Amino acid sequence: MKRLILSMITIATVGLHAQTLNLSLQECRQLALEHNESLKAAENAVNKAKLDRQIAFAQYLPKVDGSITALQMKDQDIIGMSLQTRGTYLAGINITLPLYVGGQLTAANRLAKIGQTVSEEQQRKARMQVIADVDNAYYTLISVQSKIKMLEAYARQMQGLYDQVELSVRVEMATENDLLRIATKQNEINYQLQKANNGEQLCQLALANVIGTDFDVMVIPTDTLLEASLTDELSEDFSTRPDLILLQQQVKANELQVKRARSNYLPTVALVGSYSHYDNLKLKGSFNNLSGMPLTVSHTFSGGNPYALLSVQVPIFHWGAELKKVKKAKLDLNDSQLQLEQNERGMRIQVRQAVQNITDGQRMVETATIGQKQADENLRVMRQKFDNQLCSMTDLLDAQSQWQQARSNLIEAQTQLKIYETEYLRVTGHLE
């Protein structure tokens, strides 16, 4: 990581047209995981799922609510008395504790836990896809750069042959036609080299897009050895694959939805405790008592009333709506089970195909390696024969073409095998 940071600092200090960045495959993966927008959204989804789980758990706990009411109205005359409400207020606090709600709280908490698992698996799935994209772009860039080096070596061979034949033409030991044939071959190599250079630029753009670097930065891969890394026996187990886990969690969620729908038949029980306080309610006035003596009355009412109650609600008749909800939830459950079975078969086929691809890829690398060794030896022998005038120009050019094709085949086989390995790890859920 320190080397990566130092490399990024170096990038910032060089000129715009000289920006290069030496990166290993692991460093490219790390950059992509840090800068990918979809992964940031997936992380937000995980955080929201964690909050949903906390919210669901809070439903088990008692709810405390407070209220205050201020009353302001005209004085009311009551049998010669004046009821004054200016400044009168009511304040209260309520505590509600759900004791039993037909299993809905338990189902809600289990669903929230499933929601968190789903968001985490979706995040893991997105991470694996990003890593697979990085590997594909990285190995493809190495392949193109390897072909460029091979074509440059091929071009040097042809230039050396051209110089040699040119000397032979001067001493009349070769013809101008031989030079023309070599020049034609050189033009063909230059054309292939130009295509390869154009391909490298596209691969650079593709890799920069995946890892989130500027398009003006040229990435120089440091892991250039395309050697097979999966040498042990390949397993077809994909039980940790996010796609499979997501489908399994969907089935579990629908099972809980069935239980949740059934809970609508059950009673709900809640305990409510409350305390209300009132103050500043005044009663003023005067009247004559029985003896005719005037009396003046002024009294302020103040006090509080605590109470507790047990609330029980029993569903009796809802015109069959709750029964239909249960039937619908069961159909949703059946759909998710069918989807799991169908997709599980498809995943099993993908895994088997991935294993077969690696097996075939390893054989292709072995075959291409043998072909390259044979082409190297054939070119060496034909070169000696040509120098000793024991073979024709055509034989030598054919040997060089076979050398080029053998090298190209080996590069393609090695690159494809590395991509196959990444895909195998992805479809079995082990890429990270």
C-alpha positions in Angstrom: 0.0 0.0 0.0 2.9 2.3 0.8 4.4 1.7 -2.6 1.0 2.4 -4.2 0.8 5.8 -2.4 4.3 6.7 -3.4 3.5 5.8 -7.0 0.4 8.0 -6.9 2.5 10.9 -5.5 5.1 10.4 -8.3 2.3 10.6 -10.8 1.2 14.0 -9.5 4.7 15.5 -9.9 5.4 14.5 -13.5 4.2 16.1 -16.7 0.8 15.4 -18.2 2.1 13.4 -21.1 4.6 11.4 -19.1 2.3 9.9 -16.5 3.0 6.2 -15.8 2.0 4.0 -12.9 3.6 0.7 -12.0 0.8 -1.5 -10.6 0.5 -5.1 -9.5 -2.8 -7.0 -10.0 -3.6 -6.7 -6.3 -3.0 -2.9 -6.4 -5.3 -2.6 -9.4 -8.0 -4.6 -7.5 -7.6 -2.3 -4.4 -7.9 0.9 -6.5 -11.0 -0.5 -8.2 -12.6 -1.5 -4.9 -11.9 2.0 -3.5 -13.2 4.0 -6.4 -16.1 2.0 -7.8 -19.4 3.9 -7.5 -21.6 0.7 -7.4 -19.6 -0.6 -4.4 -20.1 2.7 -2.6 -23.8 2.4 -3.2 -23.7 -1.3 -2.0 -21.9 -0.1 1.2 -24.7 2.4 1.8 -27.2 -0.4 1.4 -25.5 -2.5 4.0 -25.5 0.5 6.4 -29.2 1.1 5.8 -29.9 -2.6 6.4 -28.1 -2.4 9.8 -30.2 0.6 10.7 -33.4 -1.3 9.7 -32.4 -4.1 12.0 -31.9 -1.7 14.9 -35.3 -0.2 14.1 -36.9 -3.6 14.1 -35.4 -4.5 17.5 -36.6 -1.3 19.0 -40.2 -2.5 18.5 -39.6 -4.9 21.4 -39.0 -2.0 23.8 -41.6 0.1 25.5 -42.5 3.4 23.8 -42.6 6.5 25.8 -44.5 9.5 24.5 -45.1 12.9 26.2 -47.7 15.5 25.5 -48.6 19.0 26.7 -51.7 21.1 25.9 -52.3 24.8 26.6 -55.8 26.0 26.8 -56.9 29.6 26.1 -60.6 30.5 25.7 -63.2 33.0 27.0 -64.2 32.8 30.6 -67.2 30.5 31.1 -70.1 31.5 33.3 -71.3 28.7 35.5 -74.2 29.6 37.9 -72.8 33.0 38.6 -69.3 31.8 38.7 -66.5 32.4 36.2 -64.4 29.5 35.0 -61.1 31.0 33.8 -58.9 29.0 31.5 -56.2 31.5 30.7 -52.8 29.8 31.3 -54.4 26.4 31.9 -52.3 23.4 30.6 -52.5 19.7 30.5 -49.3 17.6 30.5 -49.0 13.8 30.2 -46.7 10.9 29.6 -47.7 7.5 28.1 -45.7 4.3 28.2 -46.8 1.5 25.9 -45.3 -2.0 26.0 -46.3 -4.6 23.4 -46.7 -8.0 25.2 -47.9 -10.1 22.3 -48.6 -9.2 18.7 -49.1 -12.6 17.2 -45.4 -13.1 16.4 -45.2 -10.0 14.1 -42.3 -8.5 16.1 -40.3 -11.7 15.9 -41.0 -12.0 12.1 -40.0 -8.3 11.6 -36.7 -8.8 13.4 -35.9 -12.0 11.4 -36.8 -10.2 8.2 -34.5 -7.3 9.1 -31.7 -9.8 9.8 -32.3 -11.4 6.4 -32.3 -7.9 4.8 -28.8 -7.3 6.3 -27.6 -10.6 5.0 -29.0 -9.8 1.6 -27.3 -6.4 1.4 -24.0 -7.9 2.5 -24.2 -10.7 -0.1 -25.1 -8.1 -2.8 -22.1 -6.1 -1.8 -19.9 -9.2 -1.9 -21.3 -10.1 -5.4 -20.5 -6.6 -6.6 -17.0 -6.7 -5.2 -16.3 -10.0 -7.0 -17.6 -8.6 -10.3 -15.4 -5.6 -10.0 -12.4 -7.9 -9.3 -13.3 -10.0 -12.3 -13.4 -6.9 -14.5 -10.0 -5.8 -13.2 -8.4 -9.2 -13.8 -9.9 -9.3 -17.3 -8.6 -5.9 -18.2 -5.2 -6.4 -16.5 -4.5 -9.8 -18.2 -5.7 -8.5 -21.6 -3.3 -5.6 -21.3 -0.4 -7.9 -20.5 -1.4 -10.1 -23.5 -1.4 -7.2 -25.9 1.9 -5.9 -24.5 3.4 -9.4 -24.8 2.3 -9.6 -28.4 3.9 -6.1 -29.1 7.2 -7.3 -27.7 6.9 -10.5 -29.8 6.2 -8.5 -32.9 9.1 -6.1 -32.2 11.4 -9.2 -31.9 9.9 -10.5 -35.1 10.5 -7.2 -36.8 14.2 -7.2 -35.6 14.6 -10.7 -37.1 13.2 -9.6 -40.4 15.4 -6.5 -40.4 18.5 -8.6 -39.7 17.5 -10.9 -42.5 16.9 -7.9 -44.8 20.4 -6.6 -44.1 21.9 -10.0 -44.7 20.1 -10.5 -48.0 20.9 -6.9 -49.1 24.6 -7.7 -48.8 24.0 -10.9 -50.8 22.3 -8.9 -53.5 25.3 -6.6 -53.7 27.6 -9.5 -54.4 24.9 -11.1 -56.7 24.3 -14.0 -54.4 20.6 -13.1 -54.0 18.0 -11.4 -56.1 16.0 -8.2 -55.7 13.0 -10.4 -55.6 14.2 -11.8 -52.3 14.5 -8.3 -50.8 11.0 -7.5 -52.1 9.6 -10.6 -50.4 11.3 -9.6 -47.1 10.0 -6.0 -47.4 6.5 -7.3 -48.0 6.8 -9.4 -44.8 8.1 -6.3 -42.9 5.1 -4.3 -44.0 2.8 -7.1 -42.8 4.6 -7.1 -39.4 4.4 -3.3 -39.2 0.6 -3.5 -39.9 0.2 -6.1 -37.1 2.3 -4.0 -34.8 0.2 -0.9 -35.4 -3.0 -2.9 -34.7 -1.4 -4.2 -31.5 -0.4 -0.7 -30.4 -4.0 0.6 -31.0 -5.2 -2.4 -29.0 -2.9 -1.5 -26.2 -4.3 2.0 -26.0 -7.9 0.6 -25.8 -6.8 -1.8 -23.1 -5.2 1.0 -21.1 -8.5 2.9 -21.3 -10.4 -0.1 -20.2 -8.2 -0.7 -17.2 -8.1 3.0 -16.2 -11.9 3.0 -16.3 -12.1 0.0 -14.1 -9.6 1.1 -11.5 -10.7 4.7 -11.5 -7.4 6.4 -12.6 -7.2 9.3 -15.1 -7.3 8.2 -18.8 -3.9 10.1 -19.3 -2.2 7.7 -16.9 -0.4 4.7 -18.5 -0.5 1.7 -16.3 2.6 -0.6 -16.4 1.7 -4.1 -15.1 4.3 -5.6 -12.8 2.7 -9.1 -12.6 3.6 -10.1 -16.1 4.1 -13.8 -15.6 1.0 -15.6 -16.9 1.4 -18.8 -14.9 -1.4 -21.0 -13.7 -2.3 -20.5 -10.1 -5.0 -23.1 -9.6 -3.0 -26.4 -9.6 -5.1 -28.4 -7.0 -8.1 -30.4 -7.8 -11.0 -28.1 -8.7 -14.2 -28.4 -6.6 -17.7 -27.8 -8.0 -19.0 -26.6 -4.6 -20.6 -23.2 -4.9 -22.5 -23.0 -1.6 -20.8 -19.7 -0.8 -21.7 -18.0 -4.1 -23.7 -14.8 -3.4 -26.3 -15.5 -6.1 -27.2 -18.8 -4.4 -27.3 -17.2 -0.9 -29.5 -14.4 -2.1 -32.0 -16.9 -3.5 -31.9 -18.9 -0.3 -32.5 -15.8 1.8 -35.5 -14.9 -0.4 -37.1 -18.3 0.4 -36.5 -17.7 4.1 -38.0 -14.2 3.8 -41.1 -15.6 2.1 -41.5 -18.3 4.8 -41.5 -15.5 7.4 -44.1 -13.6 5.3 -46.4 -16.6 5.5 -46.0 -16.7 9.3 -46.5 -12.9 9.4 -49.7 -13.2 7.4 -51.0 -16.0 9.7 -50.3 -13.8 12.7 -53.1 -11.5 11.6 -55.5 -14.2 13.0 -54.0 -13.9 16.5 -54.9 -11.4 19.2 -52.6 -8.6 20.2 -51.9 -7.6 23.8 -50.4 -4.3 24.9 -49.8 -2.8 28.4 -50.4 1.0 28.6 -49.4 3.2 31.5 -50.2 6.9 31.6 -50.0 9.9 33.9 -51.8 13.3 33.2 -51.3 16.5 35.1 -53.4 19.6 34.9 -52.9 23.0 36.5 -54.0 26.7 36.5 -57.7 26.1 36.0 -59.4 28.8 38.0 -62.9 29.2 39.3 -63.9 32.7 40.6 -67.2 34.4 41.6 -69.4 35.5 44.4 -72.9 34.5 45.6 -75.2 34.9 48.6 -75.5 32.0 51.0 -78.7 30.9 52.5 -78.5 33.6 55.2 -78.1 36.2 52.5 -74.5 36.9 53.3 -72.3 37.5 50.2 -69.5 35.0 49.7 -66.5 35.3 47.4 -65.0 32.1 45.8 -61.5 31.8 44.2 -60.1 28.4 43.6 -57.3 27.0 41.4 -57.6 23.4 40.3 -54.4 21.3 40.0 -53.7 17.6 40.1 -52.7 14.5 38.3 -54.3 11.2 37.4 -52.2 8.0 36.8 -53.8 5.0 35.2 -52.8 1.7 33.6 -54.7 -0.5 31.2 -54.3 -3.8 29.4 -55.4 -3.6 25.7 -56.4 -6.9 24.0 -57.5 -6.8 20.4 -59.0 -10.0 18.8 -59.7 -10.2 15.1 -63.1 -11.7 14.5 -64.3 -11.2 11.0 -62.6 -9.5 8.1 -64.5 -11.0 5.1 -61.7 -13.5 4.4 -59.1 -10.9 3.7 -56.6 -12.3 6.1 -57.0 -15.8 4.7 -56.3 -14.5 1.2 -53.2 -12.8 2.4 -51.9 -16.1 3.7 -52.7 -17.8 0.4 -50.9 -15.1 -1.5 -47.9 -15.3 0.8 -47.7 -19.1 0.1 -47.8 -18.5 -3.6 -44.9 -16.0 -3.3 -43.0 -18.7 -1.2 -43.6 -21.3 -3.9 -42.4 -18.9 -6.6 -39.1 -18.2 -4.7 -38.6 -22.0 -4.2 -39.0 -22.6 -7.9 -36.7 -19.8 -8.8 -34.1 -21.2 -6.4 -34.3 -24.6 -8.0 -34.1 -23.2 -11.5 -31.2 -20.9 -10.9 -29.3 -23.5 -8.8 -29.3 -25.8 -11.8 -28.0 -22.9 -14.0 -25.3 -22.2 -11.5 -24.2 -25.8 -11.3 -23.8 -25.8 -15.1 -21.8 -22.6 -14.9 -19.5 -24.1 -12.3 -19.0 -27.3 -14.3 -18.3 -25.2 -17.4 -15.8 -23.1 -15.5 -14.0 -26.3 -14.3 -14.0 -27.6 -17.9 -12.6 -24.3 -19.2 -9.7 -24.4 -16.8 -8.9 -28.0 -17.7 -9.0 -27.2 -21.4 -7.0 -24.0 -20.8 -4.3 -25.9 -19.1 -4.1 -28.4 -22.0 -4.0 -25.5 -24.4 -1.1 -23.9 -22.5 0.8 -27.2 -22.5 0.2 -27.7 -26.2 1.2 -24.1 -27.0 4.4 -24.4 -24.9 5.4 -27.5 -26.8 4.6 -25.7 -30.1 6.7 -22.7 -29.1 9.7 -24.9 -28.3 9.3 -26.7 -31.6 9.0 -23.4 -33.5 12.1 -22.0 -31.7 14.1 -25.1 -32.6 12.8 -25.1 -36.2 13.7 -21.5 -36.7 17.2 -22.0 -35.3 17.8 -25.0 -37.6 16.3 -23.2 -40.7 18.4 -20.1 -39.9 21.6 -22.2 -39.9 20.6 -23.9 -43.1 19.8 -20.6 -44.8 23.2 -19.2 -43.7 24.8 -22.3 -45.3 22.6 -22.0 -48.4 20.9 -25.4 -47.6 17.4 -24.0 -47.7 15.4 -21.5 -49.6 14.2 -18.1 -48.6 10.7 -19.5 -48.5 11.6 -22.1 -46.0 13.1 -19.5 -43.7 10.2 -17.1 -43.9 7.8 -20.0 -43.2 9.8 -20.9 -40.1 9.7 -17.3 -38.9 5.9 -17.2 -39.5 5.5 -20.4 -37.5 7.6 -18.9 -34.7 5.4 -15.9 -34.6 2.2 -17.9 -34.6 3.5 -20.3 -31.9 4.5 -17.3 -29.6 1.1 -15.7 -30.2 -0.7 -19.0 -29.4 1.1 -19.3 -26.2 0.4 -15.8 -25.1 -3.3 -16.2 -25.9 -3.5 -19.6 -24.1 -1.8 -18.3 -21.0 -4.0 -15.1 -20.9 -7.2 -17.1 -21.4 -6.3 -19.5 -18.7 -5.8 -16.7 -16.2 -9.2 -15.3 -17.1 -10.7 -18.7 -16.8 -9.3 -19.0 -13.3 -10.8 -15.7 -12.2 -14.2 -16.7 -13.6 -14.0 -20.1 -11.8 -13.4 -18.3 -8.5 -16.2 -15.9 -9.2 -18.9 -18.5 -10.0 -17.9 -20.7 -7.0 -18.0 -17.6 -4.7 -14.3 -17.7 -3.7 -12.9 -14.8 -5.7 -12.0 -12.7 -2.6 
